[in-house]
Amino acid sequence: MQANVGDKLLVRGRTVGHEDRIAEVLEVLGENGAPPYRVRFEDGHETLMSPGPDCVVRPHEPA
């Protein structure tokens, strides 16, 4: 997986009752766009994340 600052990560809910979540990549800590990433979820929560196979990168779209 590769992501850049500003990209969105769509984290799929893995069990019934868990909704999909979206996080914005704030910082790329791996080499050449690789994880881990510092991200901010829509509710304002920030964390370090190494996404698994249930995650999709949505590239940043310039305004």
C-alpha positions in Angstrom: 0.0 0.0 0.0 1.2 3.5 -0.8 -0.4 6.8 0.3 0.5 10.5 0.3 -0.3 13.3 2.7 -3.9 14.4 2.0 -5.0 11.1 0.7 -8.0 9.5 2.4 -8.1 5.9 3.8 -11.4 4.1 3.7 -11.4 1.6 6.4 -14.1 -1.0 5.9 -16.2 -2.2 8.8 -15.2 -5.8 9.4 -18.2 -7.0 11.4 -21.9 -6.4 11.4 -22.8 -3.1 13.0 -19.4 -1.5 12.4 -19.6 1.2 9.7 -16.9 2.2 7.3 -14.6 5.0 8.5 -12.6 7.6 6.6 -9.2 8.9 7.8 -7.0 11.6 6.2 -3.3 10.9 5.9 -1.5 13.7 7.9 2.0 12.2 7.7 3.7 9.3 5.9 6.3 7.6 8.2 7.4 4.8 5.9 9.6 5.0 2.9 8.2 5.8 -0.5 4.6 6.2 0.7 4.6 3.0 2.7 2.9 2.7 6.2 2.8 3.6 9.0 0.7 6.7 8.6 -0.4 9.4 11.1 -4.1 9.9 10.3 -7.1 11.9 11.5 -10.5 10.3 11.5 -13.7 12.3 10.8 -14.4 12.5 14.5 -11.1 14.3 15.1 -9.3 11.2 16.6 -5.6 11.0 15.5 -3.6 7.8 15.5 -0.7 5.9 13.9 -2.0 3.3 11.5 -0.6 0.5 9.4 -3.6 -0.4 7.3 -4.6 -3.9 6.5 -6.4 -5.5 3.6 -9.7 -4.0 4.6 -8.5 -0.5 3.8 -8.5 1.4 0.4 -6.6 4.5 -0.5 -8.5 7.3 -2.1 -6.0 9.8 -3.7 -6.2 13.4 -2.7 -8.1 15.5 -5.3 -6.8 19.1 -5.6 -9.5 21.7 -5.2 
